C-alpha cells in the first residue's frame, strides 16, 4: 500500500495489513513515527522501503529507516530484503 495509507488512514492501513497476508505497507513520504509504528505493530516483514523518487532526499530517507527500524536486521528486511523475497530473488 503506497504511502502506508497516507497520513489520515495510517491506523486503518496497519490494521488491514495485519489481517491481509499479501498486503505490505510502503514507506515513501511517511513520517518516521508512523514507519516505526508499522514495523512495531506488523513486524519488519510487512514493511517495504520506498522513496517516491525523484521527489525526496535519499540521505533523509536512509537515515529515517535507520532510526525507525529498531535494529539492523529489521532495516535490512525493510530496505530490500522483503522486496527480494517477494520477487523471488533472495
N, C-alpha and C positions, 0 to 999 in steps of 0.2 A: 504494500500500500504506500503510494508516494506520499512523502512528507509526513509519514506516520499519522495520517488522518487530519492534517492541518492543525492549527493552534486551537481551534474551537471544538474539535472532535477527538482529541488525543485519548482521553479516557475511554471513549467508546471503541476506538481503534485497538487499544490494548486488550480490552475485554473480548472483542470479536476475534482478534488474532489468537488469543488464548483458547478460544473454542474451535478454531478452524485450523486444522493441521497444515494446510498448504498456503496459509496467508502469513506473510512476513512484513514487518514494518521497515520502511526505508527512512534514512536519517537526513536527507537534504533539507537544509534550512530549518531544521528542528532545533529548538533551544536545548541547551545541554541538560537541563534538569529533566526534560521530557525524554531525551535519549537515555539518560541514566535510569529513569523510572521504567522505561520499556525493557531495558536489559535486566533490571532487578525483578520485575514482575513476570516477564516471559522467559528469561534466560537469554544469554547471548546468541543462542542457536536460532532465534526467531527475529533477529535484527540484522539488516543489511545496510552497509555504509553507502551513502550517496552524496553527491556534491552539488547537483543542479548546475553543472558546468555549462557554460563558461562564466556563470554569474557569481562565483564565490571565490574566496581566498582559500586556496588549498592548505596553506600553513595553518590557518584558523581551524579548518575542518579536521585536519590531522590532530591538532592539539585538543580539539573538542573531544575526539574519540579517545585519545589517551586518557583524558580526565574522566569521561563518562563511563568507560568500560569497566573500571574497577580492578582489572587485572590484565596482564599481558596476554594470557590465554584468551580471555573474552575479547580483547581488542583484535587479536588475530582472526577470530571467528567472524566478527562483525566486518572487519576491513578486508575481506576477501575469502576467508575460509568457508563461510556459508555459501557464498555465490559459487565458488568452485565445486562444493558438494552438490548444490542444486543442478549445476551444469554437467556433473559427472566428470570433472577434470581435477579432482583432488588426488 
